[in-house]
Amino acid sequence: MDIVKPALINEIIHAICAEVKEQNSPQKDWRVMTEEELVFETAVCVVSSQTAYELALASSEYMMQLGLF
């Protein structure tokens, strides 16, 4: 097994960090969100505390379609 040099590890870490920064979309400021958006985000948070995030997001989107918030 080859030993990876620390310089290479640092280079890889910097490359990954740069890629993550490029893909990271800015979050909306809660102070400029509508009440509907805030309720939706709150619902996602509450539901995701007990289920997978993807399921919580889908459930909240469905509740929004039904006009529950």
C-alpha positions as CSV (number, residue, x, y, z in Angstrom):
1,M,0.0,0.0,0.0
2,D,1.3,3.4,-1.0
3,I,1.6,6.2,1.6
4,V,-0.1,9.4,0.6
5,K,2.0,12.5,1.1
6,P,0.6,15.3,3.3
7,A,1.0,17.8,0.5
8,L,-1.2,15.7,-1.8
9,I,-3.8,15.4,1.0
10,N,-3.9,19.2,1.4
11,E,-4.2,19.7,-2.3
12,I,-7.1,17.3,-2.4
13,I,-8.8,19.0,0.5
14,H,-8.4,22.5,-1.1
15,A,-9.9,21.1,-4.4
16,I,-12.9,19.6,-2.6
17,C,-13.5,22.8,-0.6
18,A,-13.4,24.9,-3.7
19,E,-15.9,22.6,-5.4
20,V,-18.3,22.7,-2.4
21,K,-18.1,26.5,-2.3
22,E,-19.0,26.7,-6.0
23,Q,-22.0,24.4,-5.6
24,N,-23.3,26.0,-2.4
25,S,-26.3,28.1,-3.2
26,P,-26.9,31.1,-1.0
27,Q,-29.6,30.7,1.6
28,K,-32.4,33.2,1.7
29,D,-32.5,35.7,4.5
30,W,-35.4,34.7,6.8
31,R,-36.2,38.4,7.3
32,V,-37.2,38.8,3.6
33,M,-39.1,35.5,3.3
34,T,-42.9,35.5,3.0
35,E,-44.9,34.0,5.8
36,E,-45.8,31.1,3.6
37,E,-42.1,30.4,2.9
38,L,-41.3,30.6,6.7
39,V,-44.2,28.2,7.5
40,F,-43.0,25.8,4.8
41,E,-39.4,25.9,6.1
42,T,-40.6,25.3,9.6
43,A,-42.7,22.3,8.5
44,V,-39.7,20.8,6.8
45,C,-37.6,21.2,10.0
46,V,-40.3,19.7,12.2
47,V,-41.0,16.8,10.0
48,S,-37.3,16.1,9.2
49,S,-36.6,15.8,13.0
50,Q,-38.4,12.5,12.8
51,T,-37.9,11.3,9.2
52,A,-35.4,11.6,6.4
53,Y,-34.9,15.1,4.9
54,E,-36.1,14.0,1.5
55,L,-39.3,12.6,2.9
56,A,-39.9,15.7,5.0
57,L,-39.3,17.9,2.0
58,A,-41.7,15.9,-0.2
59,S,-44.3,15.9,2.6
60,S,-44.1,19.6,3.1
61,E,-44.3,20.3,-0.7
62,Y,-47.5,18.1,-0.8
63,M,-49.0,19.9,2.2
64,M,-48.3,23.2,0.4
65,Q,-50.0,21.9,-2.8
66,L,-53.1,21.0,-0.6
67,G,-53.1,24.6,0.6
68,L,-52.5,23.7,4.2
69,F,-50.1,26.7,4.6
